[in-house]
Amino acid sequence: TGHNFGELLRTIDSLQLTASQGLATPANWKPGDACMVLPETSTAEVKERLAKGVDVMQVPSGKEYLRFTPDPRGRE
């Protein structure tokens, strides 16, 4: 008792997104927010698979660090 039902639904949405799309959700993520691409997925595969594209954050060395993409389900 005492748990936030909205938080439970958000957690289920996050798990389903990870299982179905291979994306991770950052802290405080809400449906419709940007998702993170899993490290084991190549950038080429992401660009081919995700129609909404991917934003890549690089570290000063030029290596890719974090990759974000809009929620592919497009809902809020």
N, C-alpha and C positions, 0 to 999 in steps of 0.2 A: 504494500500500500504506500501511498504518498509519492509514487513515481509520476512523472510527467508523460501523459499519453502521447503528446506531440513528439516528444523526444524518442519514444519507442517507435513511432511511425517513421521518423527521420532515419533511425538506425536501420530499420528494415529496408527502406528505400536505398540507403547506402550499400547494404550488403547485396541487394538485387542488382544494383548498377555494377558493382564489382564483378559479380558472377556472370552477368550477361554481356557486359561491354569490355571487361578487362581494364576498368578505370578505378582509381582510388579517390576517396573524398577527403579533403583536408579538414582540420579542426573547424568547428562551427559551420560546416557545410549545410546548405539547405537545398532542397530540390530546385533546379533551375540555375544554381551557382556553377561556376567553373569546376571541373574535375581534373584530377592529376592522372597523367599517363603512367602506367606501371613501368618500372625500370627495365624489366625484361623485354619490353616491346620496343622494337626499333623505330626510329623516327620515320623511316621510309614506309614501314607498315602502317604507322599511325596516319600519315598523310594520305595513304591509299584507302584506309578503312573509315576514317572519320571525315564526313563531308564538311563539317564546320571548321576544319583545320586545327592547327595546334600552334600555341605560342611557346617558344623555347626561351628559358632564362639561362644565361651562360655565366660561368664564373670567370674571373679575370684571365685565366689561362686560355679561355675560348672554348673550353669543354662544356657540353650541355649539362645542366644541373637539374632543373625542374621543367617539366613540360605540362602545360595546361590546355584544356579544350573545353568549349562550352558543353553543358549537359546535353548529350545527344538526344535525350527524350524531349527537350525543349519545353519543359513544363515548369511552372512555378507554384 
